[in-house]
Amino acid sequence: MTQFAKYLPLSEATFYVMLALSQRPLHGYAIMQQAQAMSAGSVALGPGTLYGIFGTLEKQALIVKVAEEERRKIYALTELGRSVLAEQVRRLEIMVNSARGVTWK
């Protein structure tokens, strides 16, 4: 068990929010667009879901609000958030590698 176990596993939506923020700080609408693009359209975040995720991630200190321009709040991933995201990716790689050994019919 890693030091990040209390944060994991990330939901698919939370994973894509954090992944979008791993590139640069973004506002909510840009995160919604980025998540949909990165997930090949399989994840479409609504505002309610997104702001719920923001609240949780802020409480856990995985993201931080870095600016507010007009009514847009801009968020960034913290170092802790980067570490948690990296651990989630490591876990997903193990899952995918395990599945590669399975014969699908």
C-alpha positions as CSV (number, residue, x, y, z in Angstrom):
1,M,0.0,0.0,0.0
2,T,1.4,3.4,-0.9
3,Q,1.3,6.7,0.9
4,F,-1.4,7.8,-1.6
5,A,-3.8,4.9,-0.9
6,K,-6.3,7.2,0.9
7,Y,-6.8,9.2,-2.4
8,L,-7.1,6.1,-4.7
9,P,-8.6,4.9,-6.8
10,L,-9.6,8.0,-8.7
11,S,-13.0,8.0,-10.5
12,E,-12.7,8.2,-14.2
13,A,-14.0,11.8,-14.2
14,T,-11.6,12.9,-11.4
15,F,-8.7,11.2,-13.3
16,Y,-9.4,13.3,-16.4
17,V,-9.8,16.5,-14.4
18,M,-6.4,16.0,-12.8
19,L,-4.9,14.9,-16.1
20,A,-6.1,18.1,-17.8
21,L,-4.6,20.1,-15.0
22,S,-1.3,18.3,-15.2
23,Q,-0.5,20.3,-18.4
24,R,-1.2,23.8,-17.1
25,P,-3.7,25.7,-14.9
26,L,-7.2,25.8,-16.5
27,H,-10.7,27.1,-15.8
28,G,-13.7,24.8,-15.6
29,Y,-15.0,25.0,-19.2
30,A,-11.5,24.4,-20.6
31,I,-11.2,21.3,-18.3
32,M,-14.5,20.0,-19.5
33,Q,-13.4,20.3,-23.1
34,Q,-9.9,18.8,-22.4
35,A,-11.4,15.9,-20.5
36,Q,-13.8,15.1,-23.4
37,A,-10.9,15.3,-25.9
38,M,-8.5,13.2,-23.9
39,S,-11.1,10.5,-23.2
40,A,-12.0,10.3,-26.9
41,G,-15.5,11.5,-26.0
42,S,-16.2,8.9,-23.4
43,V,-16.2,11.4,-20.5
44,A,-18.4,14.4,-20.8
45,L,-18.4,16.4,-17.6
46,G,-21.3,18.5,-16.6
47,P,-20.9,21.7,-14.4
48,G,-22.4,20.0,-11.3
49,T,-20.0,17.0,-11.6
50,L,-17.0,19.2,-12.3
51,Y,-17.6,21.6,-9.3
52,G,-18.2,18.6,-7.0
53,I,-14.8,17.3,-8.1
54,F,-13.2,20.7,-7.6
55,G,-14.6,20.8,-4.0
56,T,-13.3,17.4,-3.2
57,L,-9.9,17.9,-4.8
58,E,-9.4,21.3,-3.0
59,K,-10.3,19.7,0.4
60,Q,-7.7,17.0,-0.3
61,A,-5.1,19.6,-1.3
62,L,-4.7,17.9,-4.7
63,I,-5.7,21.1,-6.6
64,V,-5.6,24.8,-5.7
65,K,-7.4,27.8,-7.1
66,V,-4.6,30.0,-8.6
67,A,-6.6,32.9,-10.1
68,E,-10.0,34.3,-10.9
69,E,-10.6,36.1,-14.1
70,E,-14.1,37.7,-14.4
71,R,-16.2,34.7,-13.2
72,R,-13.7,32.0,-14.2
73,K,-11.8,30.3,-11.5
74,I,-8.5,28.9,-12.6
75,Y,-7.2,25.7,-10.9
76,A,-3.8,24.1,-10.8
77,L,-2.6,20.6,-9.7
78,T,-0.5,20.7,-6.6
79,E,2.7,18.6,-6.1
80,L,0.6,16.2,-4.0
81,G,-1.9,16.0,-6.8
82,R,0.8,15.2,-9.3
83,S,2.1,12.4,-7.1
84,V,-1.4,11.0,-6.7
85,L,-2.1,11.2,-10.4
86,A,1.2,9.4,-11.2
87,E,0.3,6.7,-8.7
88,Q,-3.1,6.2,-10.4
89,V,-1.3,5.9,-13.8
90,R,1.0,3.3,-12.4
91,R,-2.0,1.3,-11.1
92,L,-3.7,1.6,-14.4
93,E,-0.6,0.4,-16.2
94,I,-0.6,-2.7,-14.0
95,M,-4.3,-3.3,-14.9
96,V,-3.7,-2.9,-18.6
97,N,-0.6,-5.2,-18.6
98,S,-2.6,-7.8,-16.7
99,A,-5.4,-7.7,-19.2
100,R,-3.0,-8.1,-22.1
101,G,-2.3,-11.6,-21.0
102,V,-5.9,-12.6,-21.3
103,T,-7.3,-14.3,-24.4
104,W,-10.4,-12.5,-25.5
105,K,-13.1,-14.4,-27.5
